[in-house]
Amino acid sequence: VLIIFAWTPPHFWALAIHRKAEYARADIPMLPVTHGEQYTKVHILLYTLILLAVSLLPFVIRMSGVLYLICALLLGARFLYWAWVLYRDTRPQAAIGTVKYSIAYLFLLFIALLVDHYLPWIP
């Protein structure tokens, strides 16, 4: 639950950046509309760091093994890369790229957790 809780802000804020004009027209107070894109990008980066730390907790509390740890680190590093790309504005479609990766991230992280749980013999 904590993983999903930490995952939600960077995922939805990246989507809100991508659809900022539509949220503004509809008068929906999403963070990029109320506080600006740069403020939102900083918080996406910070929450991605929190997500990376939270995603390591199953290993720390011995709920999962090394396979999960490796997957969590690799997937988290890639999410951090996308958050950085979005923050630095180095790609025109970085916001939607971050959203797409965040969906894959969550799916693959939970697959890794399941595989690690049901196949503990994999290092």
N, C-alpha and C positions, 0 to 999 in steps of 0.2 A: 504494500500500500504506500509506503514511504517513497518508493521508486516512482510510482505513478504521480504522487503528489509533487515531487521535485521535477518530474518530466513535463508536467502540464504547462507551467509558465513559459519556458523557452519555446515549446511547440506552438502554443496559441499566440504568443506575442509575435513570433516570426510570421505566422499566418496573418495576424493583424497588420503587420507592416506591409505584407504583400497586397492586402485588400484595404489599405488605409483610406483611400478615397471613397470607397463604398461605405465604410463605417462612418466616415465624416458626413457623407450625404444622408445617411440614415439616422444621424445624430445618436449613434451608439458610442458611449464613452470608453472606447478601448484605449489602452496605454499609449500607443503611437499618436492617437488623436488628441488625447488630453495632455500628454507630457512631451511629445515629439519623438521622432525616430531615433535620434542619437541616445537619448535617455533610455529608450526601450532596448536598444542594442547593447548598451552597457549592462542592463539587467538580464538580458538573455545570456550574455557571457558569464555573469556572476551565477545565475541559476544553473547554467551548464556545469560549472565547477562544483556547485553543491550536488547536482545530480551525479557527477562522477564519484564524489565522495560517498554518497548514499548508496550507489550501486555496488560499492565494495563491501558494504556491511554484511551481506550474506556470507561472504568468505570470512570476514573478521569474527563473526559470531559462530563460525563453523557449521553453518547451514548448508554450505556448498564447498566444493573443492577447487583444485588448481585450474581445471578446465574452465569453470565459470569465471575465476579470477582473470585468466588470460583474455577470455572473451569480453568481460566487462571493461578491462583496461583498453583493449583495442577498439571496441565500439565507442567507449567514452572518449578516447583520443580523437576519433573521427568526428564525433559530435562537437567536441571542442574546436576542431578544425573548422567545421561549418559555422559555428558561432563566431569564430575569429574572422572568417571570410565575410560574414554578414556585418560584423562590427567595422571592419576596414573598408567595406564597400568595394571589394576587388572584383566582384562579378555582378553583372546587371540583374541576374535572377537569383541572387543569393538567398533572399527571403524564402522563396518557394523551394529552393534547393534544401534549405535548412528544414523546412516543414516535411518534405519528402523523406529526408534522411531520418528525421526524428521518429517517423512512423516505422521505418525499417529498423531503427535502433531498438525501439521498445519490443518489437516482434522478435528480433534476433536475440536480445538479452534474455527474454523469457524462455526462448527455445534453449539457449545455453543453460539456463537454470534447470530446466526439465531434463535435458540430456545429462547434465552433471549429476542430477539426483537419481535418475533411473539407470545410468550407466557409470557407476562410481569407479569402475576399473579403468576408465579412460583417464590418462594423467592430466 
